[in-house]
Amino acid sequence: MRPLQDVRIISLEQYGAGPFGSLHLADLGAEVIKIEEPRSGGDVGRYVPPYAEGEDSLFFEAFNRNKRSVSLDLSTTGGREVFEDLVRGADAVYSNLRGDVPQKIGITYDALRHLNPKIVCCSLTGFGMTGPRATEPGYDYILQGLAGWMDVTGEPDGPPTKSGLSMVDYSGGFVAAIALLAGLHAARRDGVGMDCDLSLYDTAISLLTYPGVWHLNEGYSPARTRHSAHPSLVPFQAFETSDGWIVVGCAKEKFWQRLAPVVGHPEWAEPGSPYATFSLRRERAGELLPLLEEIFRAGTAEHWLSLLTPAGVPCGPINTVAQALAEPHTAARDLVVETEHPAFGKLRNLASPVRVGERAPAYRRAPRRDEDAGYVLGDLLGYGEAKVAQLRRSGAFGEPR
């Protein structure tokens, strides 16, 4: 069996953060049944441009591989009945909605425990279910600004800058997946489920990590650094070469001792040098870094990497996305996978980085909207044709046809 093959998750998810978290659980074998609200056309991610065709998009494919889809209107009596039948046989209910919505629509543990005492209700919201912002919608870009990330990103004389990727969303998805697995473990051990109240805000604040701890204890004020330099380790930053950029980092003294000879100044690492230690290099960063920058600009990126890598100095090119995906190591780690799609044909996607055991993951394209209704209603719930027809007439799956 695959690691999570005995886990069933009923998911009310949309867009990026929630689907990203359950994607990795699905890749590990969990059965993720994605409930899509029919009146709005299902997950909004299906329609994100520019690569969208009908109700399919490459954005949606990036977040929903290996899942099942069923259209269900929980606001109707019939839709609620189907949902509750699913909860009876599930391990978790997973959602990423606004903080006040889980309680309003009855997907919290208190609302579902009578159906399944072991159900784990995992809610990833923008700001959590409590606090003054609980009713506000939360989006990655907003959270990067609110949590101080943008204030410390970019060049010192430039504007506040967001990350090039939606890192609050993706980190929040990982946090939700970890919480769900922890809740599931406890529920199977104790026989009692629970709520897991996660938020993008909590995730973003926690990821301030040591600069946040420095501020809380010593009043440290993080600031943007030139060329993405580390706030305290010198040198650890981007350096411009004659034909591109590279990153060089000396996170340990031994790396500085290796770097100094490569750049033609072995004396810089000798005892008594004004640059011999972490503290000295930080104090004299204003004079040392311009010297290093001039040296690196005199050679190509390939030249410097060919010297630094064998010397054991942490370094790497600053790739474009295309270059990163073409890296030999990307192929060696099987990070690009292929599936067949009725609209897009052979579709290349990115593998999950979560690896458990030796068995290779199996990949299935993202579901088309309501594609798995037959499996969910018939095979899983055992509904007959008459029952399904009655539910359809009631609007449980959307407007009656």
N, C-alpha and C positions, 0 to 999 in steps of 0.2 A: 504493500500500500504506500501511497505517497504520504508525506508527513501530516497533512491536514485533511486527508481524504474522508475522515469520519466527522467532519465539521460542516454544518449547514448554517449559512448566514443569510438573513433576510435584510436586504439593503435598500434604504431610501436615500439615495445619493445622487449627486449631480455635479457637473462641471469638473473641477480638478482635485481639490484636497481630499474629499471623501473617496472618490473612485481611485485615486492614486494609492491610498492606504489599502483598500480591499483588493487591488490588483495583485499585490504580492501574496496575499492570502490565497487568492484564486490560483496563482501560479504554483503554490505549494500544495494544491489539491483540494482546497476548501470549495464547497459548492456555494457560490455566491449568486443568490437569486435577486436580481435587480428589479425592483418595482418602479415602473415609470408611470407618471401621472398623465393620463391620456388627453386631458383637456388642453394642456400646454404643449403637447407633442413629445412628451418624455424628457429625458435629460437634455438640457440646453446645449451640452457639449456636442450633440449630434449636428448642430447647425453652425458651429464656429468656422468662419472663413480663415484662409482663402481656399483650402482644399476640402470642399464640402460638395456632396452630390445627393440631393434629396434628403433623406434622414440619416445619411452616413457622412462622416468626416474623418480625416486623418487625425484630428484632435481627439475625437471620441475613441478611435482605435488605440491611441497611445495610452488610454487609461482604463480600458474595459475588456481587455483580452481575457479569455477563459471564463467569462461570466454568462449567466442566463438572464433573459429579459422577459418580463410579463407586464402588460398594461393593466393597471388597477387603480380605481378611483376610491380612495379610502374615505372620502366624504359621503359615500353612499352606503346604505345598509348592506347591500350585497358585497360591495368592495371590502367593507370592514369584516364581513363574515369570512371571506376568502383569506384576508390577512391574518385573522385570528386562528384559522385552521393551519396556516403556515407556521405561525408562532408555536403552536402545540408541538410541532415536530422539528423545531429549529434549536440551535445552540445560542444564537445571538441575533439581535436586531441592531443594525448599524446604520447611522445616518449622518449627514452633514447639512444641517438646516440652521436657521436663525435660533438663537438661544432660548427664546420663549416658545418655539414651535413644537418641540417634542412633547411637552406637557399638554399643549393645546390639542394636538391630534392623537394623544393617547399612545405614545410609544415609549413611555418610561417604564421602569420596573414596577412601580406601584400600579400602573394601568394594565400590566400584562402578567403579573405574577400568578393570578388566579388561573391563567391558561397553562402556564409552564413555570413552576417555582424555580427552575434552574436557568431561566433565560437571562442572558447578559445583554443589557441595553447600552450600547456604546454610542454616544452622541458627540460628534466633533462639530462645534459651532464656532462662530467668529469670536465671541467674547465669553463663552461659557453660559451656564444657566443661572448664574447669580451675578450681582454687581450692577453698577449704574449703566453699563453699556450692553446688558444682556439682550435687549430688544433690537440692537443695531445690527445691520448686515455687516459681515466682515469679509474683506477681500485682501488678497496678498499685498497689493500695492499700498492700500491704506495701512495695513499692519506694519509694513516695512517703515513707513513714516512714523507711525504712532509709537513704535517700540524703540525708536532711536537708531535703527539700522541705516537709514538714508543719511543721517547726520554724520556718520563716520565712514561713508562710502564715497569715493571719488577723489579728485585732486584737491589739495588744500584751498586753491584759489577758484575752484569750480563750484557749481551748484550741488546741493544734496542729490544723491544718485541712488536709484534702486539697483538691486542685483539684476543681472541679465536674465536670470531664471527665477521662477516663482518659488523661492526657497522656503518661505513661510508655509505655503500650501503643501509643499512636498514633505517638509519636516513634520507638519501637523498630521499628514497622512501616516507617516511612520509611527508617530506617537500614538495615534489612534489604534493602529494595528498591534503595537506592543500592549496597549491597555486591554484591547479585546482578548488577546491571548492570555494575559495574566488573569483577567476576569473569568475566562473559560476554565483555566486551570483550577481556580478557587471554587468555581461552581461545581465542577466535577468532583472535587475533593470533599466539599462541604454539603453539596446538595442544595445550595441556595444561590440564586443569581444576584444581580446588583445593577446599579447604574454606573456608567463610566462617563464622567462629565469632563470632556476635553475641549480645549479651545485653541484657535490659532493665536490669540493674544498671549495665552499662557506659554505656548510654544516659543513665540518670538521673544518674550521677555526672558525666558530661561536660557535662550541661546545667546544672550549677552555674555554669559559665562564669566570668565575672569575679569574683563574690563568692568562688568557690573559689580563684581565682588570687590575689585579695587576701589570703585567709587563708593560703595556702601561703607567700606571700612577706613579708607584713607582719603576720601574726597577726590579721587582721581577723575579727571574729565577727559574722556576719549576724544580724539580729534582725527580728522582725515590726515593721511600721510602721503608724501610724494611718492609716486610710482608704486603705490600699494605696499609700502614698506610695513614690516611688522612693528608694532608699537614699542617694542623694547629690545628686540634682537637685531644686531647689526653685524654683517649685512644679511638681510632676508627680504628681498623685494624683486621687482621687475627691473631688468637692465636692458637698455637699447643697444643692439649691435648694429653693424653696418647695413644689415638687410632684414632686420626684424627684432623681435623682443624675446628674451628668455627670463626665466626665474631662477635665481640662485639663493640658496638658503643655508645659513650656518646656525643651526639650532643647537649644536654642541660645539665645544671648544675644538674637538678633534677635526671638525669640518673646516674651521678657520685655519688650522695648522696645515690642512691639505690644500686649501684655496690659495694661500699666500704664495707658495712656490709657483703655482700654475699661472698666476698673473704677474710673475716676474719679481716678486718682492718677498722672498722667504724670511727676510729680517723682520717683517711685520708681525710674524708669529713667535718670534724669539722672546725669551724673558727680558724684561726691561724695555720692550717696545711700547710706544704709546697706544698701540692697538692690540696688545697681547691678550686681553681678557674681555669678557662680556661687558663689564662695567666701563672699562676704558674706551671700548669701541662706541658704546652708547654716548658717552660724554663727548667724544670727538667725531661723532657722526657727520657733523657739518664740514669737516675737513677730509675725512676718509671717503665718504660716498662720492664726492666729485672726482676724486682720484680713480676710484674703481669704475665710475661711469665713463671716464675718458679712455681707460684701458679697454673696456668691453666694446666701445664704439669703433675701435681700431680693427676688429675682426668680425667675421660673419657668425651668425648663430650656429651654423654647423661646425665651424672651427672651434668655438668655445665649448660646445657640448661634447665634441670629440676629445677634448682635453679634460673637462671637468668630470664627465661620467667615469672614465677609467680611474681617475684619481679618487673616486669615492666621495665627491662633493654633491650633495643633493641639488639637482638642477633639472630643467626641462624647458621645452619650447612653449611659447604662448601660441597655441594652435587656433586656427579657425574651427568652426563646427565641422566643416568638411574634412579638415586634416585630422581632427580627433577621431572621427568615425572611420577614417582610412588607416589609422595607426595599426601596425602589425599586432600590437598587444590587444587591441579591441577584437580582432579576429581570433586571436589565440584564446581569449577568454569567452568566446561564443556569445558576445554581447549583442549581435545582430541576428534576429531570427526571422523566419519567413512563414507566412500563412497565405491561404488563398481567400480572396474576397470577391463576391459577386459583382461589385461595382468597380473596385480598384485593381482587380486581378491579383498578380503576385504582390503581396504587401510585405514590406520589410519593416520590422518593429524592433524596439530595444528590449532586451531581456531584463528580467529582474536581477538585481545584484544579490538577492537573498539566496544563498546556496545552503542546502541541508542534505548531508549524506552524498552518496556517489551517483544516485539515480538522476539522469538528465531530466529537466522539466519537459512537459508536453505543452504545446501551444495551440490554442484554437482562437480564431479571429473573434473580435467583439461581436455580440449578437445584434441582429437587426431588431428594431422595436417590436416587442410582443412575439418574437420568434419562438420563444419557448413556452407559450401558453399551453400547447397540447401536453407537453411533458409535465408542467407544473400542476395543471388542473386535473389531468387524467392519471398519469403515471404516479405522481407524487401524492396528490390528495384523493385520488380515486373517484372523482366526480364523473357521473355518467352524462350522456348527451343531453338528457332532459334537464339535469341540474345546471349544466353550463348554459343551455339555452335560456333557462329562467333567469340566471344571473346576468346574462347578456341583455335581456329585455329590461332588467332593472337598472341598467346603466353601470353595473359594477366594473366593466372594462372600458367605459367611455360611452359616448352617445350610442344608443341602440341603432343597429343598422337595419 
